[in-house]
Amino acid sequence: MTDTWPYLEVHQSRTHEPSPYAYKLAATLEEVYTDEGHELADVVRGLNTRRVHAPDGQPWTEQSFRAEMHRLGA
């Protein structure tokens, strides 16, 4: 690599600060990945066990988790 390689600025793709919900979800996901695993079923179970619910207040399903990750990543 040379000095001309593009530098990735921290948060360069962020358009706004994450909400308290997004921070809590991210922290809980890190915990779930560490303790439970990376499979979708593990993640959904881990979030529900920790009572970090979907935005509508309902327990997570695989479909609601996929939809929320898509929404947050847009």
N, C-alpha and C positions, 0 to 999 in steps of 0.2 A: 504494500500500500504506500501511497505517497501522501504528501501534505495536501494534495488537492482533493482527496477523498471527501465526499460530502459529510459534514458533521450533523449529527442528529441532535437538535435542540430538545432539551427536556420540555415535555408538554407541548411540542410544536403542533400537534394535531388537536389539542384541546381548545374548544371554543368558549368554555366557561369552567368555573370551579365545580367539581363534583358535589352533588347534594349530600346531606347527611345520610340519606338512604343509600346512595351509591358507595359512600365510604364504609358503612356498616356491612353492606353486601360484599364488598371486596375483602374486607377483613375476615368475614365469616367464610368466604370461599377459600381463602388461604388456609384457614384452620381446617376446613373440610378436606381440602386436597392433602394436607399433611396427615390428618388422622384417619380419614375414611378411604380415600382413593380418588381416582380421576375419571372413573366411568360415570356416565350421566346418571344412572340409577343411584350410585354412591353419593353424588353431589346433591341430588334431589332429597334423598333420605337424610343426609347430613344437615341441609338447610332446615328441613321440617323438624328434625330432632332438636335443633337449636332454636326453634320457633322464630326464625327469620322468614317471614311470609312473603308471598308474591305481592306486587303493588296493590292488588285488589283485596288484600287481607286474607286471602285463602291460602291453604297449603300449596306448595309447589307441586306441579306435575312436570313430566318431561317436556310436554308441549308448552306449558307456561314458561318454563325456564328457557327453552330455545327462543321463544318469542321475546322474552325480556332481554336476553343477550343480544338479539338482533336489534331491538329498539335502542339499547344503550350503545351499541356499536355504530349506529347510523350517524 
